[in-house]
Amino acid sequence: MTLSGEAGPPAASSGTFPVGTKLKVTNLDNGQATTVTVNGPSGSCVLLNNAAFEKVREPGKNLIRRARVERVAGAGQAPPPAAGAPAAPTPTAVQAPPATGEVVCQGSTVTLSGEAGPPAASSGTFPVGTKLKVTNLDNGQATTVTVNGPSGSCVLLNNAAFEKVREPGKNLIRRARIERVG
């Protein structure tokens, strides 16, 4: 689990739970917990914003390797979108280069693990050694990385890899294309 870099009161985005779901997130390494409401989608089970992450983080760490996520009893959930409901408009973006590999993790968001070292990624979807090309669809920047460990996300980039594709001042890529290459 990591942080989205987004401001505001404690909240989370999720690729598993619908908007409106209340979750209790516990860092099992320090016992700290926070309760948040899901306010949008992400490519992770749970992606905490800055305020929520500060409540559970260990000093100097931007990644929680062992977390427990619990749906809070009696939490309200947003109703599923109506069949045939129009999708939210997509913002205009920089033209990204064409895909060169098998596109995987459709609609995924990508963030950084805060880990040092040469460009690399961790993944909850792909085994260690898999080569992935990650393209930020908002600025057209891309990087190719090798998965070097597990995470709770489709792809979690380390600092060096994230710097190659990030937009200045942002710690989250909301629109990414992830391709298996090589």
C-alpha positions in Angstrom: 0.0 0.0 0.0 1.3 3.5 -0.8 0.1 7.0 -1.2 -1.5 8.9 -4.1 0.1 12.2 -3.3 -3.3 13.9 -3.3 -4.3 16.5 -0.8 -7.5 16.8 1.2 -8.9 15.2 4.3 -8.1 11.5 4.9 -9.5 9.4 2.0 -8.7 6.6 -0.4 -9.2 5.5 -4.0 -9.7 1.8 -4.8 -9.9 -0.7 -7.6 -11.7 -3.2 -5.4 -14.2 -1.2 -3.4 -16.9 1.2 -4.8 -17.0 4.9 -4.1 -18.6 5.5 -0.6 -17.2 2.4 1.0 -15.7 3.0 4.5 -12.5 1.1 5.1 -10.2 0.6 8.1 -6.6 0.4 7.0 -4.0 -0.9 9.5 -0.2 -0.9 9.1 0.7 -4.3 10.6 4.3 -3.2 11.1 3.5 -0.4 13.5 -0.1 -1.1 14.5 -1.3 2.4 13.4 -4.8 2.5 11.7 -7.1 5.0 10.0 -10.6 4.8 8.7 -11.2 6.3 5.3 -14.0 6.6 2.7 -13.3 5.6 -0.9 -13.7 8.7 -3.1 -12.6 7.4 -6.5 -11.1 4.5 -8.6 -7.4 3.4 -8.7 -5.4 0.5 -9.9 -4.7 -0.6 -6.3 -6.8 -2.4 -3.8 -6.5 0.8 -1.7 -4.5 3.9 -2.4 -4.3 6.4 0.5 -4.2 10.1 0.0 -1.5 12.1 1.9 -3.5 12.8 5.0 -4.6 9.2 5.5 -1.1 7.9 4.7 0.4 10.1 7.4 -1.8 8.5 10.0 -0.4 5.0 9.4 3.1 5.4 7.9 6.4 4.6 9.5 8.8 7.6 9.5 10.7 8.0 6.2 8.7 5.3 4.4 6.4 5.8 1.4 5.2 2.2 1.3 3.4 -0.1 3.7 4.4 -3.7 2.9 2.1 -5.4 5.4 -1.4 -3.9 5.7 -4.9 -5.1 6.7 -7.8 -3.6 4.9 -11.3 -4.1 6.5 -14.7 -2.9 5.3 -16.1 -1.1 8.3 -19.4 -2.7 9.5 -22.5 -0.9 8.4 -20.6 1.3 5.9 -22.6 2.7 3.1 -21.8 2.0 -0.5 -22.5 3.9 -3.6 -25.0 2.2 -5.9 -23.4 0.6 -9.0 -23.7 2.7 -12.1 -26.9 2.2 -14.0 -26.7 0.0 -17.1 -25.9 2.0 -20.1 -25.0 5.1 -18.1 -22.5 7.3 -19.9 -18.9 7.2 -18.7 -17.4 10.3 -17.3 -15.7 12.4 -20.0 -12.0 11.8 -20.4 -9.7 14.8 -20.2 -7.8 15.8 -23.3 -4.3 14.3 -23.1 -1.0 14.3 -24.8 -0.8 11.8 -27.7 1.0 8.8 -26.3 3.2 6.6 -28.6 1.4 3.5 -30.0 1.5 0.3 -27.9 4.3 -2.0 -28.7 3.5 -4.9 -26.4 0.5 -6.7 -24.9 -1.6 -4.1 -23.1 -2.3 -5.3 -19.6 -3.9 -3.8 -16.4 -6.5 -1.7 -18.3 -7.4 1.6 -16.6 -4.7 1.2 -14.0 -3.3 4.1 -12.0 0.4 4.0 -11.2 2.2 5.5 -8.2 5.6 5.3 -6.6 6.9 3.0 -3.9 9.5 5.4 -2.5 12.2 2.8 -2.9 15.6 3.6 -4.2 17.8 1.9 -6.8 17.8 1.7 -10.6 14.5 1.9 -12.4 12.3 -1.0 -11.4 8.8 -2.0 -10.4 6.9 -4.3 -8.0 3.7 -5.9 -9.0 0.7 -7.9 -7.6 -0.1 -9.1 -11.1 3.2 -10.1 -12.8 6.0 -12.4 -11.5 9.5 -11.2 -10.8 11.5 -10.8 -14.0 8.6 -9.6 -16.2 9.5 -6.6 -18.3 6.8 -3.9 -18.5 6.5 -0.7 -20.4 4.6 2.0 -18.5 3.3 5.0 -20.4 1.8 8.1 -18.7 -1.0 8.9 -21.1 -1.2 12.5 -19.8 2.3 13.5 -21.0 3.3 10.7 -23.4 6.4 9.8 -21.3 7.3 6.0 -21.0 9.7 3.8 -19.2 10.5 0.1 -19.4 11.1 -1.7 -16.1 11.6 -5.2 -14.8 9.4 -6.4 -11.9 11.7 -7.1 -8.9 9.1 -7.9 -6.2 5.5 -8.1 -5.1 3.1 -5.3 -4.3 -0.7 -4.7 -3.9 -0.9 -2.9 -7.3 -0.8 -3.9 -10.9 2.5 -1.9 -11.1 4.2 0.2 -8.4 7.2 2.1 -9.8 10.3 2.8 -7.7 11.6 6.4 -7.5 14.0 6.3 -10.4 11.3 4.7 -12.8 8.6 7.1 -11.6 10.8 10.2 -12.3 11.0 9.1 -16.0 7.2 9.3 -16.5 5.8 11.7 -13.8 4.3 15.1 -14.3 6.0 17.7 -12.1 4.6 17.8 -8.6 2.4 14.7 -9.0 2.9 11.4 -7.2 0.2 9.6 -9.1 -0.4 8.7 -12.8 -4.2 8.5 -13.2 -4.1 7.4 -16.8 -1.4 4.9 -17.6 -0.9 2.2 -20.3 0.9 -0.8 -19.0 2.3 -3.3 -21.6 4.1 -6.6 -21.2 7.2 -6.4 -23.4 10.2 -8.6 -24.3 
